[in-house]
Structures are given as C-alpha cells and as structure tokens.
Amino acid sequence: MKILLLMIVAYLIGSIPSGVWIGKLFYGKDIRQFGSGNSGTTNTFRVLGKKAGIVVLAMDILKGTLATCLPQLFHFTSSINPLWFGVCAVIGHMFPIFAGFKGGKAVATSAGMLLGFSPIFFLYSCGIFALCLFFTSMVSLSSMIAAVLITLSTVILPMVWPQVLPNHNWLLTVIALLITLFIFYRHQDNIRRIKAGTESRVPFGLNQKSKEK
C-alpha cells in the first residue's frame, strides 16, 4: 500500500504542468496555443523567453528528481528500485492529470530522474546532450541523439567507465530505451522539419541560428 501511495504521489508530482502554469500565472498566456503547441521547456523558452524557460526547466528536472527520491525522503525501506517512482513522474509529465493528459516530451523530467538515481551519470548525460547541441544547434535533434547515446551508455559504461556507472542496471536500460522510443514518437513533427531543413535552431554551437542565411 505504501508503495502504491508513493507511486501515485510521484505521478502527481510529474503531472504539474510547469510551463502551462508559469505561462498563465505570470504572462497571461497558455503556451500550448503558441509556438509548437507543446507544454515543455523548449516551447516555454520560445514563447515566454529565457527567464521563464530556465524556471520551467528547473521545475521539470526537479519533478523527476523529487519523485525518484521519495522512498529516501520518507525513510521507506524496500527492495523496489527508486527508478520506478521516477518513471511514475515521467508518465505524469507526459500525461498530466492537471492538464488534460496532454503533456511534454519527457526530456527534462527524465533527466531529473537520472539526477535522483545517480548524480554522476546525470552529469555525464548532460555532457552528452551539450555536445549534441553544440554540433547540431537543434534541441529536438540533440534530444533524440542524446537519448540513444545515453541508453547505449547504460550498457557500455559499467564495463569501460565504472566510475560513472559502476553497475549494470537492466531496469535503467529498459526505462532509457522506452523513454527514447517515446521521445522519437513525440518528435515526429520535428523530424519532418529537420528533413525539410526548417527546424528551429538555437544561438549556440556550430550550426547556430545566427549563422543561418
């Protein structure tokens, strides 16, 4: 019963629609009606600006971290892997009960889950994403490439760099794979724009927006 209750709490934490609430409370805008129509961090940056985007990014990461740490915070000793609670938060972010079950693309909250599970692996994953963004200057493409590389890393790192991820955790690999598939699914429109050469770029990296003609 305690496990079920904590999982429900984790889902509710993940369901907090950070971008939607920040937009409505402080800017009088529903970001789902602007830009890409998504309620996540990237569209918040696009519609509401840098300050709101940073706040929403931090909140979305924190959702995953807090949910993953729930067993520890409540001093709940159990054999269940804390990643399960992080997964509940990710599901909440993707299908939030507080926003008509239409949520974000799970990137930031998944990162938060990694932070709660292994801070070192989280920093490694952030480095992967930053490198991808440097080379592509596209958040969408970077998210997809990084998701694939991070999933592969859950298998390879314990063998070649155990200081970052000392033990192979099959649950982590399966979760990473499922989240990767979902990220690709939710980025179908972005994939079409990438193929057409019309995907939005950020002012960072080798192919940044300011270099476009």
Buried (B, 14 or more C-beta within 10 A) or exposed (E): EEEEEBBEBBBBBBBBBBBBBBBEEEBEBBBBEBBBEBBBBBBBBBBBEEEBBEBBBBBBBBBBBBBBBBBEEEEBEEEEBBBBBBBBBBBBBBBBBEBEEBBBBBBBBBBBBBBBBBEEBBEBBBEBBBBBBBBBBBBBBBBBBBBBBBBBBBBEBBEEEEEBBEEBBEBBBBBBBBBBEBBBEBBEEBBEBBEEEEBBBBEBBEBBEEEEE
